[in-house]
């Protein structure tokens, strides 16, 4: 629904240069620094999986040593032999873990759950950014309408002031009436200045969230059609769809699997190691100048006692798992509360908007009647000024109600967990975090990121 002043000025807006709420949301989705930072964090979280998978792969180490060695030998006949040797050794060692108490497998599962939890956190941040963009857009739109309303109010007050002065010159009113009119003009100018300040602040906030200053904004509509039509259904949907709830559930999986990772330190480890090396000596007096070695060794390590570290880590992991389950229940309760609050607020804005529209109509009729009665000598100047102030206040409340109506509908959609580009059908390519995940999951080498950094 359009603001009162916005209705009158919409015809003068060049629609080709106008910016809709959907376009602002697209810009915020593509350029918002907070959202892009969260995407980078998620790409970093993706790297936990190939790091865990590295436990399945062999570890290969090459070594090379070379140097100078001064030798001085005293022989039995008291003769001295001295030489400067240049020995060097080259070798390669391959180590492969065969069994480590399923630590690698469980570490991979932990990393994958962390990725899933991170995706939900990213989606939650995306919801917050889109809601911030909606709020910033509607604040600019409302404050622009408020500025126009206050300007119209000042113009009417100055007209009343001029009329009062003419009537004073004619002897119809007293100097008190002109002072009252002058006082209301000053108040109107102060209110206009406050509205202009609020508009400047809202424009700066808009540029911060959306990524560029606002242009000619057009009125926005609600998104009630995307939310459940009953409070019970909204609560049920949030418990299955809200990213905060889903992320907390994945955190429980992370904590439970971490227990198994900790318990693996209490189990045996089996590994095999293969190595090959060549050592070269330059001392010609030695019977051997080159030594080549190759070996394959199996190793079994059975932990007996480590001072209680592994046992403590296991107990710690169990306590953290209990904490994660409690946090999940807490998040569910918070989400249900948020849905209830958003639902009640959204319903309340419908009533407030209807009341504000009725108030504006009644205040406008009252002002016209008071002005006619004042022209007939049945009303005083202060009656006209009060009626004008009532109309201005009613318009201000209507503008605020229209803004709150749109924001409340988006807030409810966010509380349910559906505030995203798919539901809103925004004309923008979707950021797919799984694309980067599959690019790096099975990467065995390479230090460049998929984006080329």
Secondary structure, DSSP 8 states (H G I E B T S, - for coil): ---HHHHHHGGGS-GGGEE-HHHHHHHHHHH-HHHHHHHHHHHHHHHHHHHHHGGGS-EEEEEEEE--EEEEEE-TTS-EEEEEE--EEEEEEEEEEEESTTHHHHHHHHHHHHHHHHHHHHHHHHHHHHHHHHHHHHHHHHHHHHHHHHHHHHHHHHHHHHHHHHHHHTTSS-HHHHHHHHHHHHHHHHHHHHHHHHHHHHHHHHHHHHSS---EE------GGGS-SSHHHHHHHHHHH-HHHHHHHHHHHHHHHHHHHHHGGGS-EEEEEEEEEEEE---TTSS-SEEEEEEEEEEEE-----TTHHHHHHHHHHHHHHHHHHHHHHHHHHHHHHHHHHHHHHHHHHHHHHHHHHHHHHHHHHHHHHHHHHHTTSS-HHHHHHHHHHHHHHHHHHHHHHHHHHHHHHHHHHHHT--SHHHHT-SS----HHHHHHHHTT--S-SS-TT--
